[in-house]
Amino acid sequence: MDNYTFRYEVQYSDLISIKNILSESGFFNDSEIDIAVSLIQEKLEDIRESSYQFIFLEDEFGVIGYTCYGYIDGTKSSYDLYWIAVDPNYKREGYGTLLLKKAETLIRSKKGSHIYIETSSTSLYEPTRLFYENNGYKKEAVLKNFYNEGDDKVIFSKKL
């Protein structure tokens, strides 16, 4: 885990890299993957001033993980963490935590005070929920049957 770098500018190659990471993770459906890739495309084309910010984690072989976050319009200092994903070949090596901590540092540097994250309540996402809790996030709300019958939206937050 010594030879990695962070990158903040979006590149066209990220369209494929991120699609592959999300597809191979087993956590995201086709619609979610399409949304994630479209946010990268939007940033590349600069269609409008995008509030989405990206952090790419790379090693000598390419992108191994990324996160996407952004300021929540209408709030004083709150941010959403929309996506965080690590290539399955690099799972359980601390890269997810590294990306999360880097996002927190950048948000803090922009005077952000709160981060909100949403995820699914299904058993597939139990490790994801534990990941957030282990990184200091608290469960704030559960919206019943949000994604589908029996699949609640779980909202976590952290005060920076």
SVG drawing of the C-alpha trace seen along z (x, -y; Angstrom):
<svg xmlns="http://www.w3.org/2000/svg" viewBox="-42 -28 47 39">
<polyline fill="none" stroke="black" stroke-width="0.4" points="0.0,0.0 3.0,-2.2 2.9,-3.2 -0.3,-5.1 -1.3,-8.6 -4.4,-10.6 -5.7,-12.4 -8.6,-14.9 -9.0,-15.7 -11.3,-13.4 -9.9,-11.7 -11.7,-9.9 -10.1,-6.7 -12.0,-6.9 -15.2,-6.1 -14.0,-2.6 -12.0,-2.2 -14.9,-3.2 -17.5,-1.2 -15.3,1.9 -14.7,1.3 -18.4,0.8 -19.4,3.8 -16.9,6.1 -17.7,5.1 -21.0,6.9 -22.7,4.1 -24.1,1.9 -26.9,2.6 -26.7,1.5 -28.7,-1.7 -26.5,-2.7 -23.4,-2.1 -24.9,-4.2 -25.5,-7.1 -21.9,-6.9 -20.4,-6.9 -22.7,-9.7 -21.4,-11.9 -17.9,-11.4 -19.0,-12.1 -20.8,-15.3 -17.6,-16.5 -15.5,-15.7 -17.9,-17.6 -18.3,-20.4 -22.0,-20.6 -22.6,-22.9 -20.8,-23.8 -20.8,-20.4 -20.8,-20.3 -19.5,-16.7 -15.9,-16.3 -13.9,-13.2 -10.9,-11.5 -9.2,-8.8 -6.7,-6.5 -4.1,-5.0 -1.1,-2.7 1.3,-1.9 -1.4,0.2 -4.1,-2.4 -7.2,-3.4 -7.8,-1.1 -10.6,-3.1 -12.5,-6.4 -15.0,-8.5 -17.5,-11.1 -18.8,-13.8 -20.4,-17.2 -21.7,-20.1 -25.5,-19.9 -27.1,-23.0 -29.2,-24.9 -27.1,-24.0 -24.5,-26.0 -21.7,-23.4 -23.1,-19.9 -21.8,-17.4 -23.0,-14.1 -20.6,-11.3 -22.3,-9.7 -19.9,-6.9 -17.0,-5.1 -15.7,-2.0 -12.4,0.0 -11.4,2.6 -12.2,6.0 -8.6,7.1 -7.6,4.4 -10.4,5.0 -9.6,5.2 -6.3,3.5 -7.4,0.1 -7.9,-1.7 -11.6,-2.5 -10.6,-4.1 -7.8,-6.0 -10.3,-7.4 -12.9,-8.2 -10.3,-10.0 -9.0,-12.0 -12.6,-13.1 -13.1,-14.1 -9.9,-16.2 -10.9,-17.9 -14.4,-18.7 -13.0,-20.0 -10.6,-22.3 -13.7,-23.7 -15.3,-24.5 -17.6,-21.5 -19.0,-20.4 -21.2,-17.4 -21.0,-14.5 -24.1,-12.4 -23.9,-8.9 -26.8,-6.6 -26.7,-2.9 -29.0,0.1 -30.3,2.1 -29.9,5.5 -27.5,8.1 -25.2,7.5 -24.5,4.0 -23.8,5.1 -20.0,4.8 -20.6,1.3 -22.7,0.2 -20.0,1.6 -17.3,-0.3 -19.1,-3.6 -19.7,-2.9 -16.0,-1.9 -15.0,-5.2 -17.1,-7.2 -20.4,-7.6 -23.7,-7.3 -26.9,-5.9 -29.3,-8.9 -32.3,-7.6 -33.9,-4.6 -36.4,-5.2 -38.5,-2.0 -38.8,-0.3 -37.0,-3.2 -35.1,-1.2 -37.5,1.7 -39.9,3.6 -37.7,4.8 -34.8,2.6 -34.5,-0.4 -32.3,-3.5 -30.0,-3.8 -28.6,-7.3 -25.3,-7.9 -23.7,-11.1 -20.5,-12.4 -19.8,-15.8 -16.3,-16.9"/>
</svg>
